[in-house]
Amino acid sequence: MPATSPLRVNQAGELAATLIYTAQTSPIVKAHPHLRPLMKHMYDQEAGHFSTFNTLLAKHRIRPTAMYPIWQFAATALGWTTGIMGREAAMACTEAVETEIGEHYNTQVRVLLGWLEETEKKGEEVPEEMRELVERIRKIRDEELEHLDHAVGEDAKEARPYELLTSVIRGGCRGAIWISERV
């Protein structure tokens, strides 16, 4: 896998997250007005993540995934569908997505920390940009896991059919990651 693939995947994932929350917010907030601040908070963080990866792609001249238009449609459809299914389904969607994304970012952090350690062991200087990237990905990962906690706290596990819904969404996330790494 090329070194540019993780940034491309991250950018695509953050695009999807912003579109999912955008599509979910109206039906969820209409039925549950008290969730407006939470939905805005999660959207705002995702928009910040998306901006971060857009900047990194531009800086390093990495093209976005060729699947961009398909991911736009799929994320919007997923957000809209789980939004109209209700609060629990929307939160189950968040739980499923953030579980996969948390694992995805954890893997990236482990790889980058291993690279930093090996570089330092060789006596080579680690570029400050790499240290900053590790810290930024850690922060993004932590915010994604915060979203997961919010979703569980808002009854994600009460969604019906919970197991089917979360399994399909998690499988879709894994598939999208795999495809975006390559295309």
C-alpha positions as CSV (number, residue, x, y, z in Angstrom):
1,M,0.0,0.0,0.0
2,P,1.5,3.4,-1.0
3,A,2.4,5.8,1.9
4,T,-0.3,8.2,0.6
5,S,-3.1,5.7,1.0
6,P,-3.8,6.4,4.7
7,L,-4.2,10.1,4.1
8,R,-6.5,9.4,1.2
9,V,-8.6,6.9,3.3
10,N,-8.7,9.3,6.2
11,Q,-10.0,12.2,4.0
12,A,-12.6,10.0,2.5
13,G,-13.8,8.8,5.9
14,E,-14.1,12.3,7.2
15,L,-16.0,13.3,4.1
16,A,-18.4,10.4,4.8
17,A,-18.8,11.4,8.5
18,T,-19.7,15.0,7.7
19,L,-22.3,13.8,5.2
20,I,-23.8,11.2,7.5
21,Y,-24.3,13.8,10.3
22,T,-25.7,16.3,7.8
23,A,-28.3,13.8,6.6
24,Q,-29.2,12.6,10.1
25,T,-29.4,15.9,11.8
26,S,-32.8,17.2,10.5
27,P,-34.9,14.1,11.2
28,I,-33.2,13.4,14.6
29,V,-33.4,17.0,15.8
30,K,-37.0,17.3,14.7
31,A,-38.0,14.3,16.9
32,H,-35.4,15.0,19.6
33,P,-34.6,18.7,19.9
34,H,-32.3,18.2,22.9
35,L,-29.9,16.4,20.6
36,R,-29.2,19.5,18.5
37,P,-26.0,20.5,20.5
38,L,-24.7,17.0,20.4
39,M,-25.3,16.6,16.6
40,K,-23.6,20.0,16.0
41,H,-20.7,19.1,18.2
42,M,-20.0,15.8,16.4
43,Y,-20.5,17.4,13.0
44,D,-18.2,20.3,13.8
45,Q,-15.4,17.9,14.9
46,E,-15.8,15.8,11.8
47,A,-15.7,19.0,9.6
48,G,-12.4,19.9,11.4
49,H,-11.0,16.4,10.7
50,F,-12.1,16.7,7.0
51,S,-10.4,20.1,6.8
52,T,-7.2,18.7,8.3
53,F,-7.0,15.9,5.7
54,N,-8.0,18.1,2.8
55,T,-5.0,20.4,3.8
56,L,-2.6,17.4,4.0
57,L,-3.8,16.0,0.7
58,A,-3.2,19.4,-1.0
59,K,0.1,20.0,0.7
60,H,1.5,16.6,-0.3
61,R,-0.3,16.6,-3.7
62,I,-2.2,13.5,-3.0
63,R,-5.4,12.9,-5.1
64,P,-8.6,12.0,-3.2
65,T,-10.0,8.6,-3.8
66,A,-11.6,8.0,-7.2
67,M,-14.6,6.7,-5.3
68,Y,-15.4,10.1,-3.9
69,P,-18.7,10.5,-5.8
70,I,-19.8,7.0,-4.7
71,W,-18.8,7.7,-1.1
72,Q,-20.8,10.9,-1.1
73,F,-23.9,9.2,-2.2
74,A,-23.4,6.2,0.1
75,A,-22.7,8.3,3.2
76,T,-25.7,10.6,2.5
77,A,-28.0,7.6,2.0
78,L,-26.7,5.9,5.2
79,G,-27.2,9.1,7.2
80,W,-30.7,9.8,5.8
81,T,-31.8,6.2,6.2
82,T,-30.6,5.8,9.8
83,G,-31.9,9.3,10.6
84,I,-35.4,8.5,9.5
85,M,-35.2,5.1,11.3
86,G,-34.9,7.1,14.5
87,R,-32.5,8.2,17.2
88,E,-31.4,4.8,18.2
89,A,-30.6,3.8,14.6
90,A,-28.7,7.0,14.0
91,M,-26.7,6.4,17.2
92,A,-26.1,2.8,16.2
93,C,-24.7,4.1,12.9
94,T,-22.4,6.4,14.8
95,E,-21.3,3.6,17.1
96,A,-20.6,1.2,14.2
97,V,-18.7,3.8,12.1
98,E,-16.7,5.1,15.0
99,T,-15.8,1.6,16.2
100,E,-14.2,0.9,12.8
101,I,-12.6,4.3,12.5
102,G,-11.2,4.1,16.0
103,E,-9.5,0.8,15.1
104,H,-8.3,2.3,11.8
105,Y,-6.7,5.3,13.5
106,N,-5.3,3.1,16.2
107,T,-3.5,1.1,13.6
108,Q,-2.1,4.2,12.0
109,V,-0.9,5.6,15.3
110,R,0.9,2.2,16.1
111,V,2.6,2.2,12.7
112,L,3.7,5.8,12.9
113,L,5.0,5.3,16.5
114,G,6.9,2.2,15.4
115,W,8.4,4.2,12.5
116,L,9.4,7.1,14.9
117,E,11.0,4.6,17.3
118,E,13.0,2.9,14.6
119,T,14.1,6.2,13.2
120,E,15.3,7.4,16.6
121,K,17.0,4.0,17.3
122,K,19.0,4.6,14.1
123,G,20.1,7.9,15.4
124,E,18.2,9.8,12.7
125,E,16.3,12.9,13.3
126,V,12.5,12.6,13.2
127,P,10.9,15.5,11.2
128,E,8.7,17.7,13.5
129,E,6.0,17.3,10.9
130,M,5.8,13.6,11.6
131,R,5.5,14.1,15.3
132,E,2.8,16.6,14.7
133,L,1.0,14.2,12.4
134,V,1.0,11.5,15.1
135,E,-0.4,13.9,17.6
136,R,-3.1,15.1,15.2
137,I,-4.2,11.6,14.4
138,R,-4.3,10.7,18.1
139,K,-6.5,13.7,18.8
140,I,-8.8,12.9,15.9
141,R,-9.0,9.2,17.0
142,D,-9.9,10.4,20.5
143,E,-12.6,12.6,19.2
144,E,-14.0,9.7,17.1
145,L,-14.1,7.5,20.2
146,E,-15.8,10.3,22.1
147,H,-18.6,10.2,19.4
148,L,-18.8,6.4,20.0
149,D,-19.3,7.0,23.7
150,H,-22.0,9.6,23.0
151,A,-23.8,7.2,20.7
152,V,-23.8,4.4,23.3
153,G,-25.1,6.9,25.9
154,E,-27.9,7.9,23.5
155,D,-29.2,4.3,23.3
156,A,-27.4,3.0,20.2
157,K,-27.8,-0.5,21.5
158,E,-31.6,-0.1,21.6
159,A,-31.8,0.2,17.8
160,R,-33.8,-2.5,16.0
161,P,-32.3,-4.6,14.4
162,Y,-29.1,-3.5,16.3
163,E,-26.8,-6.5,15.4
164,L,-27.8,-6.5,11.7
165,L,-27.6,-2.7,11.4
166,T,-24.2,-2.4,13.1
167,S,-22.8,-5.4,11.3
168,V,-23.7,-4.1,7.9
169,I,-22.4,-0.6,8.6
170,R,-19.1,-1.9,10.1
171,G,-18.7,-4.2,7.0
172,G,-19.4,-1.3,4.7
173,C,-16.8,0.8,6.5
174,R,-14.2,-1.9,6.2
175,G,-15.0,-2.3,2.5
176,A,-14.8,1.4,1.9
177,I,-11.4,1.6,3.7
178,W,-10.0,-1.3,1.6
179,I,-11.3,0.2,-1.6
180,S,-10.1,3.7,-0.8
181,E,-6.6,2.4,-0.1
182,R,-6.4,1.1,-3.6
183,V,-8.5,3.4,-5.8
